[in-house]
Amino acid sequence: MSRGSIISSIMHRVDLFPTHEYQGLKLRPGRPYPFGAMVIGNAVNFSVYSRYATDCTLVLFHNREEKPFIEIPFFKEFRLGNVFSMMVFDLDYENIEYGYRMDGPFLPAEGHRFDKTKILLDPYAKLIVGRDVWGKQPNLDNIYQYRARVVFDDFDWENDLPLETPVNDLIVYEMHVRNFTCGTGSGVKHKGTFAGIVEKIPYLKELGVNCVELMPIHEFDEFENYRPSPVDGHPLYNLWGYSNVGFFAPKAAYASSGRFSMQVDELKNLVKRLHANGIEVMLDVVFNHTAEGDQRGPYISYRGIDNKTYYMLTPDGGYFNFSGCGNTLNCNNPNVRDMIVESLRYWVTDYHIDGFRFDLAAILGRDQNGNPMSNPPLLESLAHDPVLGKTKLIAEAWDAGGLYQVGSFPSWGRWAEWNGKFRDSIRRFLKSDEGVLGDVKERIIGSPDLYASQGRGVKASVNFVTAHDGFTLMDLVSYNDKHNEANGEDNRDGENHNNSWNCGCEGPTDDADINALRHRQVKNAITLLMVSQGIPMVLSGDEMGNSQQGNNNAYCQDNEIAWLDWNDLEKNADIFRYFKQIIQFRRQHKVLRYDEHLTHNDYRNLGYPDFSWHGVKAWQPESGHNNLTAAFMLNGRYAETDGVPDDFIYVAMNMHWEMHGFELPQLPEGMAWHVFANTGMEAPADIAEPGKEPLIDSQKEILVGPRSIIILVGRSDK
């Protein structure tokens, strides 16, 4: 052994040598960073930050025991700056739970709410137990509801890494872990869990999506605002989970193995299996607030550890409520910002997560007084972070405080946005509103009116017609009004302005014509989504005509209202087939997936512009206020793959209640128009197999039925 190796070995041993003892346990000053609990040699290093605490105590429990077996005060020499850290030797760390007591001033008017009687969760806890079984009533007498455990990472990833799928190639599928497999006919063994999703991977592959966006899977409290339904008495839970307990730990009750504390491995296995099938994983993350609520809420973690650091506070010590949930995380405080960055890095490095959707992301750009910032430090840090360099970042670019930033969210060329204007314009067009066509045209071509002036390409726009928050697609065409009575809020909750249309009858009907129109409208919606430039996002269940009985805010409905009914796959087989085919069509045609905005010019002298608008007359777009018809053509010669040009694609849209004829643009010599989709036709004639589209009889004109869309493909059959 070399002299340098000997010295290095000695230094390592010295660094791990106990220096203190407390009630039989050996200790030494810990390593301040990283925060949290980490195994180092034969010791566990505990590190926690608090700027204003005067003292800290480490509280240790044997697994699932009600009372701690020891409470260890951090000695004076165990504090460096504002960090309490210590190493505890020879712990059976797989069989212990830990928390902290913090002492300090209780001066609410100054922002301090320390209470040393509370046992607090580590903000950096990577494994949280205590709520391991979904819907099991918590023991409110338990002095420590959420308990942190130490994670020792030995998961075998088998060379898996984040997929790094190009952004413009994504087809995102927004999914709730429980809702996806709890319903009738799911056929899975482990309903409502990460393992249940694994069982459904063949289904996701068949559908054709290549990215799942999981609604919040961080540990949260499903019993937050728990109450019986006024309709039938069934329990109302915090189903959606937009109220975090911890930012580093997966929800135990979402794992079939959660009661064995195996939720970490189960989630990692889900990610690995999805990646093996070419499907990325995004997480919907909620950094705008926590489950602690306002001053009436519980002490779980942040309030008791350092209330003034973690939360935005009013001058009198109250809580700003830009989240609509009682508190607002102080995201641009440097220490809170570091926690958020570390959380995201952890999910990318340890879970191989491919991207994140940020709930109420406009909050992330507010300063400690709630004012919008021109260059928010957190958003800039995330945009430039080296670990997150290939990670997708998607903002819900508004908040509950009235800040709406669609088209103006600070991006640094990295952030995409949920395009709420796409949703609103397409919905209005589908129900034949006048005066909306001009806006619809902007949305179809990637919203250059929102993004081009900032140098942001079409991949800045995440397009969607439906999402978890609002009507499902089938409900969008079946209800004029929300029906949220089962939520127990007298139908006051949920959005009132849905831009929906029931097609002639409110709710379910036996009228064959109305049901046929609803199916046509569903197909129109997914068609417009898949032929638009940008990143399409599909709501789970829309592909099978899922209904929530007109409830547009099913956040509390852990039952058949929110669960997918897998029998709908047979009931609405035509819808599922249409979704599959048009998703495959988009994936096969690069011309539908540009990176940058189209020019509307023939800048390469290829005979046709890259994109052109048309009306019922070729090359003559109409812009009248009452106009409900339009067409566009994409020149596939501008979208080559390995030197092979794509096809021409022509889309004729008729949202009028009468049939219209559309004059077709003439194709280059040797090419002809073929019909891929016609939503006005009954299945199976409504859509073809991509690449096998039949030749149309007339190459000069097509008839587009009432409230219908036709997609043509221009190619040579040679």
N, C-alpha and C positions, 0 to 999 in steps of 0.2 A: 504494500500500500504506500502511495506517495505521501510526502509530508503534508501537501495541501489537502488530500483526502482525509488524513488523520485529524487535522485541525477542523475540517468541515464536520466530521463525525462527532468530535468532542463538543463543538458549538451546538450541534443539533441536540445532543444529549443534555447539555446544560440548559438549553431553552425549554426542555420538557421536564426539568427536575422540580419537584414540589418545594415550595418555600414557606408555606403556611399550613396550618391544620385547624379544622373546626369540627368539633363533635365527631371525631374519628375520620373525617374526610380530608384528604390531602388536596391542597390548593396551591396556586401561584397566580401572579398577575397575568391576565390574559392578553390576547392580541386584539387590539381595538377593531381591526378590520379583517375580514368582512363582518358586518353585523349579522346577528342571528346566532344559531348554535351549529357548531361544526366539529366533527371528530378529528383530532390531531394526535396521532400516536395512540397512547393509552389514556388520553384525556379528552374531555369535551370542552371546547372553548365557547363561553357564553359572552355575547357582547350586545349592549343595548345603548341607544343614544337618548339623552334627554338634556336639553339646554337648561331647564329651570328646576329640575329635581334636586333636592338636597341630599337624599340618600336613596339607595336601591337595595332590594333584597331578592335573592334568587330563591324561588319556592319549588321544591322537588316533590313529586308524587310517585308512588308506584302505580303502574298502569291500572286505571279505572278505580283507584282508591279514592274515597271521598275526602280524606284528610291528608295533608302533606306529611312526609316522614322527616323532612328537615327544611329549615329556612336558613339560608346562608347570607349574612350581610356582606355587601361589597366593602372590603376594607378601604381606608383612605388611599392606600397605595395602589388599589385596584381601579382607580379612576384616573383617566388621562384626558385632559380637556373636559368635554361634555360626554364622554363615553365611559360607561361602566363595563369592565370586562374581567373575566377570571377563567382560569382553567380548573376543572374539577377532575381529579384522577380516579381511575378504576371504577367508573360508573358502569352499570349494566344498562347502557344507553338505549338498547332496544326495548327495555321494559320500564322506562321512566317517562313521566310527563313533567313539563316545567312551565313556570310562569314567573311574573315579577310583581313585587310591591314597590310602589314609588311614593316617596315622601317629599313634600314640598308645600308651598303656600296654597291655601284655598281662598282665592280672591277673585271670584267670577268677574267682577267689574274690570279687573286687570287682565283677564284671560286665563287665570290659573284655577284648575279644578282638581288638584291633587287630593287623593284619599287613600291613605296607606292601609285601610281596611279591605280594599279591593285587590284581588289577584288578577293580573293583567296578562293578556296574550302578547307574545312577542310579535311586533309588526313584521318581522322577517321570518316568521315561522313557515317552514316548508312542508310540514305535515301537521294537520289539525284534527284532533279527535274530540269525541264528546257528543257529536251529533251524527252518528254513523249510519242510522237507519232512517230513511225518508218518512216523514210524517209521524215519527214516534215522539210523543209528548215529552218535552224536556223536564227534568227535575229542577224546578225553580228554586229549591232549597240548596242546590249544589253551589258551593261558594266559588266554583271556577267552571263555567259552562263549556267554554272552548279551551282545549288544552293542546299545547304545542308538544310535538315529539321531535326527536332528532332523526334526520334522514341520513342513511348511509347508502350512497348510490352504487349499486352493483348491477344495474339493468344492462342486458346485452342488446345493444342496438343493431348488431350485425351489419355494421358499416352504413347504417342509415344516416342521412343528412337531410336538411331542408331541401325541397325540390328545386327551388328557384325558377319556377315556371314563369315565362315572360308575362308581365301584367296584362298585356292586351290579349293574351290567349286564355285568360281565366273565364270560367263560368261558375259563379259563386252560388252555393246552395246554403241559405240560412236555416239553421236547424236548432231545435231545443232538445236537449238530451232526453228528457223524460217524454215529452210529447211525441217524439219520433217513433218510439217502440212500445209505449204503454197501451195503445189502443187496440181495439178488436181486430183480430186477424193478422197481427204483426208476425206471429209465428216464431218469435224469438224466445229463448230460454231465460235470458236475463233482461227483463223489460225495464226500460227507463234508466239504463246504465251505459257506461262506456262500452262494456262487453256486448250489450245489445246492439250498439251501432256496428261493431265488428261483424256481427252476424248479418247485417244488412249491406255490407260492402258490395256483394254481387248486384244488389238492386241499384246502388249508386252508380256502379259501372255501366249497368244497362241503361240507366237514364242518360248518362253521358257527362255529368258534371265532373269538374276536375278540381274543385275546392269546396270544402265544407267550412262554413263559418258557425262556430258553436256559440250560441248565446251563453251568458256568463257561467263559467264553470269554477271560478274562484269560490272558496268556502263562503257561504252566506246562510242566513237564518230563514228557513221556510216558514217559521212561526211568527215572523215579523208581521204585525197587523192581522194575526190569525183571528178568525171569527166564523160563525155559521152563516150560511147563505139564507137570506130572507125568503127565498123561493121554495127550497125543499130541505133546508137545514144541513146540506152537505158542507164539509169544512172548506173554508177559503184560505189558501196559503199564499205566501210570497213565492209564486211558481217561477217567475222569470229570473229571479236572482239578481236584479240590478241594485244590489245593496251589499257591498262586500264586508266580510269580516276580516279576511286576510288576502293580500295581493300576491302571495307566493305559493299558496296551497290549493290543490284541487279539492272540490267538494267531496267529502267522504261518502255521502249518501248517493252520489252519482256513480259509485263503483259497486258492482256486485260483491266485491271483496272488501268493501269499506269497513265492515265490522271487524275485519282482521287487519285493518290499517294498511291495506295493500292498494289504496287508491292511486298512489304515485305510479306504481308499476302497471296498473290497469290502464291508466290514461296513456302512459308511454307506449304500451302495446297497441292501443288504438291508433296513435299517430304513426307508429311503425307500419302497421298493417295497411293504413290508408296510403301512406307513401309508396308501399310496395305495389299498390294498384294505381299509381299515378295521380293520387288525389291529395292536394295540399290541405293544410289545416290552419284556419285562422281562429283567433279567439276574440270574442266581443269583451272588451275590458272596460271597467267602470272606475275611473280614477277621479271622478268629479265629486263623489261623496262617499261616506261609509255608513254602515248599519247602526252607528251610534246615535243618529238623529240629532235633534236639538238638545237643549238643556234638560228636557224631560226624559231623554233616552238613556240607555244602559251604559255603564262602564264596561267596555270590552277590551280595548287596547289603547287607542290613540288619545282619547280624552284624558285618561289617567296617567299616561306616560309623558305627554307634553302637549296639552291642549292648545296652547298659544302658538306652537310651531306648526301643528298639523292642520289647523282649521283657519279659514277666513273668519275673522271676528269683527263685529261692529265696534264703534268707539266705546260702547258701554259693556263690552264683553259678551254680547249675544252672538248668534251665528248667522252669517249671511246665508241665504238659501237660494242660490242661483240654480241648484239642482232640482228644486221642488220636493226634496226629500229631507229637509230639516237642517242639513249642514252642507258646507262646501269645502272640499279639501283645498288646502293652501298650496296649490301645485307648483307655484313659482317661488316658494321659499326654497333656498338652495338645498336644504336637507331633505325636504319632501320631494323635490325634483330628483335628487340623487336616488331616493327610494324607488321612485317610479322607473327611472332608467335601469336600476339594478333588477327590478322585477321583470321588466321586458327582456333584459339580457338573459336572465335566468330561464325564462320560458323558451327562449331561442336556443340557448346552449344546452340546457338539461332536458328539454322536452322536444326540441327540433321543430318548434312552431314556425310556420311560414309567414305569418302576418297577423295584424291586429286591426280590429275596428274599434274606435274610441267613442264610447257613449258620451253624448252631450259635450263634444270636444271643444266647443267654443269656450267652455269654462277653463280649459287648460291654457287659454291665452289671456286670462284675467290676472291682474296684480292682486296683492294682499287686501286691497280695498275694493276689489271687484271691478276695477276699471279695465277695459280692453287695452292690450298692449300692442304696439306696432310690430315689435320683434320679440315675441314671448320666449324667454330663455328655455323653457321646457320643450316647446315645439321645435326650436332650433337645435337643441341638444339631440333630440330624437332623430331629426332629419340628418344629422351629421355623425351620429354615433357609429364607430367602426364595426362594432359587433352586429348592429342592426342594419348594416349597409345594404344587404340584399333582401331585407324584410319588408313586406308590404305594410304600409301605414295608411289607414282609411279613417277619415274623420266624419262623425256626425256633426256637421258644421253649424250647429245651433245649440242653444241651451234653454232652460226654463225661465231664465231671467230676461228673455226677449232679444238676446244677441243672435242674429241670423247672418251667417258668413258663407253661404253657398256662393261660390264664385270668387270669394275674397279671403278664404281661409289662408293664413300664412303657410307657405308650402316649401320654399327653398328647392323646388323641383322634385320633392319627394312625396308629398302628401297627396292622396286622392280624397275625394269627398263623396259621401252619399248625396246624390243629386236629387233633392226634394222637388226641384222645379221640373225635372223629367217626369217624376211620378204625377205631379199635379197636371201638367200639360197633356200627357198621354191619357190620363183618366178623363179629362174634359173632352178630348177628341173622341174617345171611345163612345161617350154618351151624346155625341153630336152637338156639342156646344159651338156656337158661332164665335168668330173673332179669335180663335185660338190657333188656327193653322200656322200662322207665322211663327209662333213660339214653338209649335211642334216641329217645324222644320229645323229650328236651331237645335232642338234636343236630339233629333235623329242623326245629325251630322257631328255629334259630340260636344254640343254646347260651346261653339267658338265665341259666342257673345259673352260667356262667363269666363273662359279660360285663355283664349288666344292672345288677348292683350298682355297677359302676364307671362307669355311664352310657355304656357302649360299645354301639353298635348291632350288628345282625346282620352288618354288613360287617366287623366285627373278626374274623370266623371264615372262614378259607379251608378249605373242606371238601374232603376227598379220601378215596378208598378205597385207591388205589395211588399210588405215586410211584417215582422212580428207585431209591430205597433200599428194596428189598424185592421181593416177588413182583409180576409183572405181573398183570393182572386174570384172564387165562386161567389162569395158573399158580396163582393163589389158589384156583381151583375145580378144580384138577387134581392138586395135591400136598398131602399132609399134612405133609411134611417138606421142608426145604431140601436141595438137591443141589448143593453148591458144590465138589465134588471137583476140578473143573478149575481152581480158583483156586490150588491148591497149598498149602492151609493145613489139610489133613486134615479139611475140612468143619467147622472150628471157627469160621470167620468167618461173618458174617451173623447176622441175628436168629433166635433159636430159637423165639420165641413169635409165630407169624404169624397165628393165628386163621384158618387156612385149612382147607378141607375138599375132599378129592379126588373127592367124589361117588360113591365106591365102587371106585375103581381108581387106583393111584398112577401118574401119568403118562399118556402117550398110550394110547388104546385104540380097538378097532374096535367096541366095544359101542355100538350106536345109541342105546339108552336113556340111558346115561351121558353120551354126547356131547350129547344133547338137553338133559339136565338142566344140564350145564355152560353151554351157550348160554343157557338160561333164567336161571341164576344170574348170568352176566355182565350180562344185561339187567336183572335185579333190582338189581344194584349201581349201574349207571348211572342207573336210574330213581330210586332213593333219593337219589343225588347231585343230580340235576337238579330234584327237587321240594323239596329242603331249602332253607331260608333261609340266606343266606351267599354266599360266593364259591366256585363249584365249580371244581376243578382236575382235569383229565384227564391221565393219563399217555400220552404218545405211543405209539401202537401198540395200545393197548387197544381202539381202535375197529375194529381188524381181527383181534382175537384173537391178538395176538402172544404167543409163548412164549419164555422164556429157559431151557427145559429144566429147570425147577425150581431154577435158580440165583437166589437172592434177594440176591445181592451181586455183580453182574456188573461191578464197578468196573474190572477188569483184562482183560475179554474183548473185545478189538477184533477180533471175528470174528462168525460167524453166531449165536453165543449171544446177543449184545447187539444186533446189527444187525436192523432191521426187515426181514422178508421180505414184500415187497409182493405176492407171490402169495397171501398170506393174504386180501387184499381179495376175491378170487374165492372162495377156500375158505370164508370166513366172511362171505359177502355179506349174510346176514341180520343179523349183528351190526353191520356198517357201516351198513346202512340204518336199523337201530334207533337207533344213535347219532345219525345225521344228523337224524332226525325228532324225537327228544326234545330235542336241542339247539335245534332250531328252535322247538319248543314252548315251551321256557323263555324264549327270546328274544321270543316273541310275547305272553307273559303276564306283565304287570307284577306280578300278584298273587304270583308266585313270587320276586320280587326287591325286597322291602321294604328300606328303609334302617334302620328301627328295629324293635324287638321287638314282636311282636303282643301285643294286650291280652287276647284271649279274651273280649272284651266287645263289645256293640253300642253303642258310645259315640256314634254318630251317629244312632241310632234308624232304622237301615236294615232292620230286621226280622230280622237275623241277626248274630251276632258276627263280628268280622273273621276269627277262626279258631276252630275247634271240634274236639275229639277225639270219636271215636265208637268203638264196638265192633262186634260182630256185630249188636247192636241200635243203631239210630240214637239219638244223644244219650246213650248209656250206655257211656262208656269203661270198659274193664276193666283191672285192675292186678294181677292175680294173678301169683305168682312163675312159674308154669308157662305163662303166657299167651304165645302166639306170633302173635296176631292183633290188628290195630288198624286204625283208619281215621281220616282227618281231612278236614275241609272248609275251603276258603278262600273267603271272600266277596269276589268281584271288585268289588262296589260300593265297597269301601274302597280300590280301586286304579284310580283313574280316570286316563286319558290324554287331555288336552285336553277334559275334560268327559265323555268316553265311558267308562263303567264296564267293567271286565274281566268275564270269565265267572266263574261258580262252578267250582271244581275240587275233586273228591273223589278221594281215594286210599285204596284198600283194600289192606292188606298181610297176606298169609298166609304165614308161614314155617313153618307146620305141614306135616307130611307127608300130611295128609288135606285134602280139599276142605271149605270152609266157605261158608255163605250169609251175606251181609251185607245187613241191612235198610238201605235208602237214606233219607237225610233228604229230606223233601219240599221241592221248590223253590218259589219264588214263582210265582204264577199266570202262565201263558203261557210258562213255561220248562220244559225237559225235559232229561233226562240223555242224553248221547251218549258213546260209548266211544272214547277216544283210544288207549289201550294196554292190552294184556292179555298179560303175559309168558308165560302158560300156553298161549297159542295158537301154532301154527306160523306162520312167515312165509308170506305177507305179512299174515296176519290179526292178527299180534301188535301192529301199530302202524299208525295211520292218518296221512294227511297233515294237519298242523295246519290247523284251520279247516274241514276236510271230514270230521269225525268222524261216523260213522253213528249214528242214533237207536237206543237199545236197546229191546228189546221190553217188558221189565218195568221200570216206573218205581218199583217198590217194593222189589225185591231183586235182587242179583246173586250168582252163584256164583263164588267165587274158588278156582281149582285149587290143588293142593299146591305149596308153595314158589313162589307166584306173586303178582304185583301187578297191580292194575287201576287205571287212571286214567280218570275220567269228567269230562266237561265239561258244565256246566249253562248252557244258553243258549236263547234263542228262535230258531226257524228263520225267523221272519218278517223 
